[in-house]
Amino acid sequence: MRKASIRDLHIHTSELVREAGNGCVIVIERRGEPVAELRPLKQAEGPTPEAKRRIWKQMEKVWAKIPPVPDSGRIIEEDRSR
């Protein structure tokens, strides 16, 4: 959450709207008192950070089962020596 004065809103409208569109909630203040919020209409789609961590852990298990790839330099050298 970010705070901005009415003056900041007037001067930096595009920047604040862009931030709100990216998911940031901006509290607009008049003389230090909150009077409004600028927030996104729709939350960004995609997995939550917790879902990303869960997916990553599952993928680590899958990657651990994949056999190691041979050294490509060694394979090229063997091919050249034939």
C-alpha positions as a printed Julia matrix, in Angstrom:
82×3 Matrix{Float64}:
   0.0     0.0     0.0
   1.29    3.41   -0.95
   0.17    6.83    0.22
  -0.12    9.89   -2.03
  -1.41   13.39   -1.48
  -4.07   14.98   -3.67
  -1.29   17.14   -5.13
   0.71   13.99   -6.01
  -2.4    12.55   -7.64
  -2.82   15.72   -9.68
   0.81   15.81  -10.81
   1.5    12.06  -11.2
  -1.9    10.69  -12.24
  -0.59    8.42  -15.01
   2.12    6.91  -12.81
  -0.28    6.26   -9.93
  -2.91    4.72  -12.22
  -0.22    2.48  -13.76
   0.83    1.32  -10.29
  -2.77    0.64   -9.32
  -3.24   -1.31  -12.54
  -0.26   -3.44  -11.56
  -1.96   -4.39   -8.29
  -0.85   -1.64   -5.89
  -3.4     0.0    -3.6
  -2.79    3.74   -3.25
  -4.37    5.71   -0.42
  -5.07    9.33   -1.34
  -4.7    11.74    1.56
  -5.87   15.3     2.13
  -3.75   17.06    4.75
  -2.56   13.7     6.06
  -6.05   12.18    6.37
  -7.04    9.31    4.06
  -9.95   10.29    1.81
  -9.89    7.76   -1.05
  -8.22    4.65   -2.45
  -6.95    3.99   -5.94
  -6.95    0.24   -6.53
  -7.1    -2.16   -9.48
 -10.51   -3.16  -10.77
  -9.41   -6.73  -11.36
  -6.66   -8.61   -9.6
  -3.86   -9.75  -11.85
  -4.45  -13.27  -13.08
  -1.94  -15.97  -12.39
  -0.79  -18.12   -9.54
  -0.36  -16.67   -6.08
   3.13  -16.63   -4.56
   2.16  -19.65   -2.41
   0.98  -21.55   -5.5
   4.24  -20.68   -7.28
   6.26  -22.08   -4.35
   4.16  -25.26   -4.34
   4.61  -25.72   -8.12
   8.37  -25.11   -7.82
   8.7   -27.78   -5.12
   6.76  -30.25   -7.28
   8.97  -29.47  -10.27
  12.12  -30.01   -8.2
  10.9   -33.56   -7.48
  10.32  -34.14  -11.2
  13.73  -32.71  -12.14
  15.42  -34.95   -9.57
  14.04  -38.01  -11.43
  15.45  -36.93  -14.81
  18.78  -38.61  -15.53
  21.76  -36.27  -15.92
  22.6   -35.12  -19.43
  26.04  -36.22  -20.63
  28.69  -33.56  -21.11
  28.13  -32.19  -24.62
  31.83  -31.31  -25.02
  32.8   -34.92  -24.37
  30.23  -36.18  -26.87
  31.54  -33.81  -29.55
  35.14  -34.88  -28.91
  34.18  -38.56  -29.18
  32.37  -37.86  -32.43
  35.37  -36.0   -33.88
  37.76  -38.83  -33.03
  35.84  -41.38  -35.09
